[in-house]
Amino acid sequence: MSESKRVRVQPDRAAARAKRIRNLAEEFSPAPFKRYPPFNPPITDYKKVPGGWNGEDEDIDEKDVARVIQRCHDRIHDGIMPQWWEKKLAVYQGIQNKVDSVKASENPKMSLEAAMRVENLEVIKEHLETEGDPFTQLVNVTALIDGYRNGTLVWQDMKVSYWSAGKCMAGPMKFDMTFEDVKRYNAQCGGKSFWVEGLNGPGAVPMLAYNNPAWKCEIRPMRMLLHQHEIDTHFRVPGAGSPVSNAPFSHFSSHRKFLDDTGSSMPIIYQDDVQRITAYAGGSKPPFLCYINSLNAGRNTAVDPTCLIEYNIRSTLPGHGWMLPAGKWVTVQTIMKQHDFDPAQDYRLSGMWMRRILYTATAPDNLGLFYMTESLTTLKASLPESDVRNAVPQPFYGPSDPGVSSIGPTIYVKGMLDVPP
C-alpha cells in the first residue's frame, strides 16, 4: 500500500464562477438580427409580419447611438413595420446631432468628454452668475473652462484634481474612494473656494461584522399600500476623531427620515439641515466638493452644490444599535439644496450608499418590509417564506387619512411607521 498521502486539489473557484457566467451569457444571449429582402410596399400591419420576425433589437445596447441609428436604417430598408424605426431614428438622430454640435462648438483637438465637460461647466457658470455664488466657486469654474479649452487640462476618466480659488492644488490623480484625500486638501486650503474636478463624470448626473448578533434592521413602509420606505438616518459634518478635522470636539449628528430612493445617485439634504449640523459641529462646515448639473426623471435639470456628509443608521430592532460603531461613519457625496426643507413637496433622498455596504432585500408577502443586514446569513434568517409564483403586486395607494394634509403627499401627521402593515 502506498504511503504517499492523498492531496486534495482545491477547486479554482474563480475559474468555476467565470465558467458559470459564460454559460449563463450563452443561455440568455439574444438572437442575432435577421435581415429580410425589402418588402414593397412596406408591411405596416403587425398582423402581417413574417413568421418568426423579431422586432426587439436585443442584440445591441439602446444607448449605443451609432449602432441604433444604423439598425433603424436597416429596419426601414427591410420594410417591416418601418414606422416604428422612423420615429426611433428621429429621436436618435437628434441625440447624434446634439453630440456633433457639442464637438463642433469646441477645439477639434478636444475630446468629446472634455467638450461635454465644458458645456456642463458653462451651465454651472451661468447658474452661479444669475443665482449667486455662495461658495465662491465661480473662480474655479472659470479656471476649469479655460484649462480645458487651452489644453492645460484634459479629461481623464477616474482621475480627479483638487482646486482652490482658481488654482490647481494637486492632480490629476486616481480618486481616493475613502475621501481622505478630499479631507486633506480641503484642510490645506481651509475649505476656501475648494473644488474637486472629475468626480462625477463629464455630463449631467442621473440622482461589516461589528455587532453581535449581526446588525440588521427591518423598516416598515411609510404607509400600508404606499410602497415607499423612510429610513431613520443620522448625519453629521465629517471629521469626528479625525486628525484632519477642524472641529474641536466629537460633535452631534442630526436625525431625520430619508426616503429610500435607488434612482438618486447621491443623498439630498437641505439648507436648514446643513445649518443645524454645522452648529452641532461648533461652526465646522461640511467640506465642499463641486457643483453638479443633475437630470431628473421629468427631463428637468438642476444645478446643485455637493459636499461631504457622514451617515449612520440605528436599527429598528432592540439590541442591534448602530449600523457601524459611533466612531466610524460612512462618508458620502451629498447634494445640498439651497432652500430649507419644505415637507409639502421635498424629500430627503437616501441615494445608493446603503446598498454598497449592506445586504438589502424585500419579500413578496405584501407586508412591504425592507430588510438591511450586515451578513448574508442574517439576511436569509430574516426573510419570510413566501409563495413567489402566486404573489400579487398591490396597487399604489396614496394617503387618505384625516390626519394627512391635502397640500402634498409627503405630509404625515400620524406616526405612519407605527401603523402595522
C-alpha positions as CSV (number, residue, x, y, z in Angstrom):
1,M,0.0,0.0,0.0
2,S,1.4,3.3,-1.0
3,E,2.4,5.6,1.9
4,S,2.0,8.7,-0.2
5,K,-0.7,11.0,1.1
6,R,-3.6,11.9,-0.9
7,V,-3.6,15.6,-1.7
8,R,-7.0,17.2,-2.1
9,V,-7.0,19.6,-5.1
10,Q,-8.7,22.8,-4.2
11,P,-11.2,23.9,-6.8
12,D,-10.4,27.0,-8.7
13,R,-13.5,29.0,-7.6
14,A,-12.8,32.0,-9.7
15,A,-12.5,29.8,-12.9
16,A,-15.7,27.9,-12.0
17,R,-17.5,31.2,-11.4
18,A,-16.3,32.6,-14.7
19,K,-17.5,29.4,-16.5
20,R,-21.0,29.7,-14.9
21,I,-21.2,33.3,-16.1
22,R,-20.2,32.3,-19.6
23,N,-22.8,29.6,-19.6
24,L,-25.5,31.9,-18.4
25,A,-24.4,34.5,-21.0
26,E,-24.7,31.9,-23.8
27,E,-28.1,30.7,-22.5
28,F,-29.6,34.1,-22.3
29,S,-27.8,35.7,-25.3
30,P,-30.3,37.4,-27.6
31,A,-30.9,36.1,-31.1
32,P,-28.8,37.8,-33.8
33,F,-30.5,40.4,-36.1
34,K,-32.0,38.7,-39.1
35,R,-32.3,40.7,-42.4
36,Y,-35.2,40.3,-44.8
37,P,-35.5,41.1,-48.6
38,P,-37.1,44.5,-48.8
39,F,-40.9,44.4,-48.8
40,N,-42.5,46.7,-51.3
41,P,-44.9,48.1,-50.3
42,P,-43.7,48.0,-46.7
43,I,-45.6,46.0,-44.1
44,T,-47.2,48.4,-41.6
45,D,-49.8,46.0,-40.0
46,Y,-48.2,43.9,-37.3
47,K,-50.7,41.0,-38.1
48,K,-49.0,40.6,-41.5
49,V,-45.3,40.4,-40.4
50,P,-43.4,37.2,-41.4
51,G,-43.4,34.3,-39.0
52,G,-40.5,34.4,-36.6
53,W,-39.8,38.1,-37.1
54,N,-38.3,39.7,-34.0
55,G,-38.7,43.5,-33.5
56,E,-36.8,43.8,-30.2
57,D,-33.2,44.6,-31.2
58,E,-31.9,43.0,-28.0
59,D,-28.5,42.3,-29.6
60,I,-27.5,46.0,-29.4
61,D,-27.3,48.4,-26.5
62,E,-30.0,51.0,-26.7
63,K,-27.5,53.6,-25.5
64,D,-25.1,52.9,-28.4
65,V,-26.3,55.8,-30.6
66,A,-24.3,54.9,-33.8
67,R,-25.4,51.3,-33.8
68,V,-29.0,52.1,-33.1
69,I,-29.1,54.6,-36.0
70,Q,-27.6,52.0,-38.3
71,R,-30.2,49.5,-37.1
72,C,-33.0,51.9,-37.8
73,H,-31.8,52.4,-41.4
74,D,-31.6,48.6,-41.8
75,R,-35.1,48.1,-40.4
76,I,-36.6,50.8,-42.6
77,H,-34.9,49.3,-45.6
78,D,-36.3,45.8,-44.8
79,G,-39.8,47.4,-44.9
80,I,-41.3,45.6,-41.9
81,M,-43.1,47.9,-39.5
82,P,-40.8,50.8,-40.7
83,Q,-42.9,53.4,-38.9
84,W,-41.6,52.1,-35.6
85,W,-38.0,52.8,-36.6
86,E,-38.7,56.0,-38.4
87,K,-39.8,57.5,-35.1
88,K,-36.9,55.9,-33.3
89,L,-34.5,57.2,-35.9
90,A,-35.7,60.8,-35.4
91,V,-35.0,60.5,-31.6
92,Y,-31.5,59.1,-32.0
93,Q,-30.6,61.4,-34.9
94,G,-31.5,64.2,-32.5
95,I,-29.1,62.8,-30.0
96,Q,-26.4,62.4,-32.6
97,N,-26.9,66.0,-33.8
98,K,-26.5,67.2,-30.2
99,V,-23.2,65.3,-29.8
100,D,-22.0,66.7,-33.1
101,S,-23.0,70.2,-32.0
102,V,-21.1,69.8,-28.8
103,K,-17.9,68.6,-30.6
104,A,-18.2,71.4,-33.2
105,S,-18.5,74.1,-30.5
106,E,-15.0,73.5,-29.2
107,N,-11.5,73.0,-30.4
108,P,-11.5,70.0,-32.8
109,K,-8.4,68.6,-30.8
110,M,-10.6,68.4,-27.7
111,S,-12.0,65.0,-26.8
112,L,-15.8,64.6,-26.8
113,E,-15.6,64.1,-23.0
114,A,-13.8,67.3,-22.5
115,A,-16.2,69.2,-24.8
116,M,-19.1,67.7,-22.8
117,R,-17.5,68.8,-19.6
118,V,-17.0,72.4,-20.8
119,E,-20.7,72.5,-21.9
120,N,-21.7,71.3,-18.4
121,L,-19.4,73.8,-16.7
122,E,-20.9,76.6,-18.8
123,V,-24.3,75.6,-17.4
124,I,-23.0,75.8,-13.9
125,K,-21.2,79.1,-14.6
126,E,-24.5,80.7,-15.9
127,H,-26.3,79.4,-12.8
128,L,-23.7,81.0,-10.5
129,E,-23.7,84.3,-12.4
130,T,-27.5,84.6,-12.2
131,E,-28.4,82.9,-8.9
132,G,-25.4,83.9,-6.9
133,D,-22.1,82.2,-5.8
134,P,-22.4,81.4,-2.1
135,F,-19.5,79.0,-2.0
136,T,-17.1,81.2,-4.1
137,Q,-16.9,78.7,-6.9
138,L,-17.2,80.9,-10.0
139,V,-13.4,81.4,-10.0
140,N,-12.9,77.6,-10.1
141,V,-15.5,77.0,-12.8
142,T,-14.0,79.7,-15.0
143,A,-10.5,78.4,-14.5
144,L,-11.6,74.8,-15.4
145,I,-13.3,76.0,-18.6
146,D,-10.2,77.9,-19.6
147,G,-8.0,74.9,-18.7
148,Y,-10.0,72.5,-20.9
149,R,-10.1,75.0,-23.8
150,N,-6.4,75.9,-23.8
151,G,-5.3,72.2,-23.4
152,T,-3.6,72.6,-20.0
153,L,-6.4,70.4,-18.5
154,V,-7.6,67.2,-20.2
155,W,-10.5,64.9,-19.2
156,Q,-9.3,61.5,-17.8
157,D,-11.9,59.0,-16.6
158,M,-11.5,58.0,-12.9
159,K,-9.0,60.8,-12.3
160,V,-9.6,63.9,-10.2
161,S,-7.8,67.2,-9.5
162,Y,-8.2,69.4,-6.4
163,W,-8.7,73.2,-6.8
164,S,-8.8,76.3,-4.6
165,A,-9.5,79.9,-5.6
166,G,-8.9,79.1,-9.3
167,K,-5.6,77.3,-8.8
168,C,-4.9,73.6,-9.1
169,M,-3.6,72.2,-5.7
170,A,-3.0,68.6,-6.9
171,G,-3.7,66.1,-9.7
172,P,-4.9,64.8,-11.9
173,M,-4.7,61.6,-9.8
174,K,-6.6,58.5,-9.1
175,F,-9.6,59.2,-6.8
176,D,-9.3,58.0,-3.3
177,M,-12.6,56.3,-2.6
178,T,-12.3,56.8,1.2
179,F,-12.4,60.6,0.6
180,E,-9.3,61.0,2.8
181,D,-7.6,63.0,0.0
182,V,-10.6,65.3,-0.2
183,K,-10.5,65.9,3.5
184,R,-6.7,66.5,3.5
185,Y,-6.7,69.0,0.6
186,N,-9.8,70.7,1.9
187,A,-7.9,71.2,5.2
188,Q,-4.8,72.5,3.4
189,C,-6.8,75.5,2.0
190,G,-9.0,75.8,5.0
191,G,-12.0,74.9,2.8
192,K,-11.6,78.2,0.9
193,S,-13.2,78.0,-2.5
194,F,-12.4,74.3,-2.6
195,W,-13.4,72.1,-5.6
196,V,-12.9,68.5,-6.7
197,E,-12.9,68.3,-10.5
198,G,-13.7,65.0,-12.4
199,L,-15.6,63.4,-9.5
200,N,-18.9,62.7,-11.3
201,G,-18.2,62.3,-15.0
202,P,-18.3,64.9,-17.8
203,G,-22.0,65.2,-18.2
204,A,-25.2,65.5,-16.1
205,V,-25.6,63.2,-13.1
206,P,-28.6,60.8,-13.3
207,M,-29.8,61.4,-9.0
208,L,-19.1,44.5,8.0
209,A,-19.3,42.4,11.2
210,Y,-19.3,44.8,14.1
211,N,-22.2,43.8,16.4
212,N,-23.2,40.6,18.0
213,P,-25.6,39.4,16.9
214,A,-25.1,40.6,13.3
215,W,-26.6,44.1,12.7
216,K,-29.9,44.1,11.0
217,C,-32.9,46.5,10.6
218,E,-36.4,46.0,9.4
219,I,-38.1,49.1,8.0
220,R,-41.9,49.3,7.6
221,P,-43.4,51.0,4.6
222,M,-44.4,54.6,5.2
223,R,-48.0,53.5,5.0
224,M,-50.0,50.4,4.1
225,L,-50.1,50.1,0.3
226,L,-47.8,53.2,-0.1
227,H,-44.8,51.0,-1.2
228,Q,-42.2,53.5,0.0
229,H,-39.8,53.5,2.9
230,E,-38.3,56.2,5.0
231,I,-35.1,55.3,6.8
232,D,-34.2,56.8,10.2
233,T,-30.8,58.2,9.3
234,H,-28.2,60.1,11.4
235,F,-25.9,62.5,9.5
236,R,-23.2,65.0,10.5
237,V,-20.2,67.1,9.4
238,P,-17.3,64.7,8.8
239,G,-14.3,64.6,11.0
240,A,-15.2,63.4,14.5
241,G,-12.0,61.9,15.8
242,S,-10.1,62.6,12.5
243,P,-6.7,64.2,12.6
244,V,-7.7,66.5,9.7
245,S,-10.8,67.7,11.4
246,N,-11.2,71.4,12.2
247,A,-13.9,70.5,14.7
248,P,-12.6,70.8,18.3
249,F,-14.9,68.1,19.7
250,S,-16.7,65.0,18.8
251,H,-19.9,66.6,17.6
252,F,-23.5,65.5,17.5
253,S,-25.4,64.3,14.5
254,S,-28.8,65.3,13.1
255,H,-31.6,62.6,12.9
256,R,-34.1,62.7,10.1
257,K,-36.0,60.3,7.8
258,F,-34.7,59.8,4.3
259,L,-36.8,58.3,1.5
260,D,-35.2,55.2,0.2
261,D,-34.6,56.1,-3.5
262,T,-32.4,53.9,-5.6
263,G,-32.9,56.3,-8.5
264,S,-30.9,59.1,-6.8
265,S,-27.2,58.9,-7.5
266,M,-26.5,60.5,-4.1
267,P,-28.3,61.7,-1.0
268,I,-30.1,65.0,-0.8
269,I,-30.3,67.3,2.2
270,Y,-31.4,70.9,2.7
271,Q,-30.1,74.3,3.8
272,D,-31.5,74.1,7.3
273,D,-30.0,70.6,7.6
274,V,-26.6,72.0,6.9
275,Q,-27.0,74.9,9.2
276,R,-28.1,72.5,12.0
277,I,-25.2,70.1,11.7
278,T,-22.7,73.0,11.3
279,A,-23.9,74.4,14.6
280,Y,-23.6,71.0,16.2
281,A,-20.0,70.8,14.9
282,G,-19.0,74.1,16.5
283,G,-19.1,76.0,13.3
284,S,-17.2,73.5,11.2
285,K,-18.8,73.2,7.8
286,P,-19.1,70.1,5.6
287,P,-16.2,70.0,3.0
288,F,-17.4,71.4,-0.3
289,L,-16.8,69.1,-3.4
290,C,-18.3,70.6,-6.6
291,Y,-21.4,71.8,-8.3
292,I,-23.3,69.2,-10.4
293,N,-25.8,69.5,-13.2
294,S,-28.3,66.8,-12.3
295,L,-31.0,65.2,-14.5
296,N,-34.3,64.0,-13.0
297,A,-37.0,61.6,-14.3
298,G,-39.0,64.5,-15.7
299,R,-36.2,65.5,-18.0
300,N,-35.5,68.6,-16.0
301,T,-32.1,69.7,-14.9
302,A,-30.9,71.4,-11.8
303,V,-27.5,72.9,-10.7
304,D,-26.7,72.0,-7.1
305,P,-23.7,72.2,-4.8
306,T,-22.4,69.0,-3.3
307,C,-20.4,68.3,-0.1
308,L,-19.2,65.5,2.1
309,I,-21.5,64.2,4.8
310,E,-21.1,61.3,7.2
311,Y,-24.1,58.9,7.7
312,N,-25.1,56.1,10.1
313,I,-28.3,54.2,10.8
314,R,-29.7,52.9,14.1
315,S,-31.6,49.6,13.9
316,T,-35.3,49.5,14.4
317,L,-34.8,46.2,16.3
318,P,-33.8,46.0,20.0
319,G,-30.2,45.1,20.8
320,H,-28.8,45.9,17.4
321,G,-27.7,49.5,17.9
322,W,-25.7,51.3,15.2
323,M,-25.1,50.0,11.7
324,L,-21.4,51.0,12.3
325,P,-19.7,51.9,15.6
326,A,-20.3,55.5,16.6
327,G,-16.7,56.4,15.7
328,K,-16.8,55.0,12.2
329,W,-19.4,56.5,9.9
330,V,-19.9,56.3,6.1
331,T,-18.7,59.3,4.1
332,V,-20.9,60.1,1.1
333,Q,-21.0,62.9,-1.5
334,T,-24.3,64.7,-0.9
335,I,-26.4,67.3,-2.7
336,M,-27.1,70.4,-0.6
337,K,-30.4,72.0,-1.8
338,Q,-30.2,75.8,-1.3
339,H,-33.5,76.2,0.4
340,D,-35.0,75.0,3.7
341,F,-36.8,71.6,3.8
342,D,-40.5,72.0,2.8
343,P,-42.4,68.9,3.9
344,A,-45.2,69.6,1.5
345,Q,-43.0,69.0,-1.5
346,D,-39.5,68.0,-0.6
347,Y,-37.9,64.7,0.2
348,R,-34.5,63.9,1.8
349,L,-33.3,61.1,-0.5
350,S,-31.1,58.3,0.6
351,G,-29.1,57.6,-2.6
352,M,-27.4,54.3,-3.1
353,W,-24.8,54.2,-0.4
354,M,-26.5,51.6,1.9
355,R,-26.7,49.1,-0.9
356,R,-23.0,49.3,-1.4
357,I,-22.1,48.3,2.1
358,L,-25.1,46.2,3.3
359,Y,-27.2,43.3,2.2
360,T,-30.7,44.5,1.4
361,A,-33.9,42.7,0.4
362,T,-37.7,42.8,0.2
363,A,-40.0,39.8,0.2
364,P,-43.1,39.1,-2.0
365,D,-45.5,38.9,1.0
366,N,-47.3,42.3,0.6
367,L,-46.1,43.4,4.1
368,G,-43.7,45.9,2.5
369,L,-40.8,45.3,4.9
370,F,-37.4,46.4,3.7
371,Y,-34.5,44.4,5.2
372,M,-31.0,45.6,5.8
373,T,-28.3,43.4,7.3
374,E,-24.5,43.2,7.6
375,S,-24.3,39.4,6.7
376,L,-25.8,37.1,4.2
377,T,-26.7,34.6,7.0
378,T,-28.6,37.2,8.9
379,L,-30.5,38.3,5.7
380,K,-31.5,34.7,5.0
381,A,-32.7,34.2,8.5
382,S,-34.7,37.5,8.4
383,L,-36.6,36.8,5.2
384,P,-40.0,35.1,5.5
385,E,-41.2,32.1,3.3
386,S,-43.4,33.4,0.5
387,D,-45.3,32.0,-2.3
388,V,-43.5,33.7,-5.1
389,R,-45.5,32.2,-8.0
390,N,-48.8,33.4,-6.6
391,A,-47.6,36.8,-5.3
392,V,-49.8,39.7,-6.5
393,P,-48.4,43.2,-6.6
394,Q,-50.7,45.6,-4.7
395,P,-51.6,48.9,-6.4
396,F,-50.1,52.2,-5.2
397,Y,-52.4,53.8,-2.7
398,G,-51.7,57.4,-1.6
399,P,-52.5,59.0,1.7
400,S,-56.2,59.3,2.6
401,D,-56.2,59.6,6.4
402,P,-57.9,62.6,8.0
403,G,-54.6,63.4,9.7
404,V,-52.9,63.8,6.4
405,S,-52.6,67.3,4.9
406,S,-54.2,67.8,1.5
407,I,-51.5,70.1,0.3
408,G,-49.0,67.5,-0.5
409,P,-48.3,63.7,-0.4
410,T,-45.4,64.0,2.0
411,I,-47.2,65.5,5.0
412,Y,-47.8,62.7,7.6
413,V,-49.3,64.0,10.8
414,K,-49.6,60.5,12.2
415,G,-46.7,58.2,13.0
416,M,-47.0,56.1,9.9
417,L,-44.1,53.9,10.8
418,D,-46.1,52.7,13.8
419,V,-49.0,51.6,11.8
420,P,-49.0,47.8,11.4
421,P,-48.9,46.7,7.8
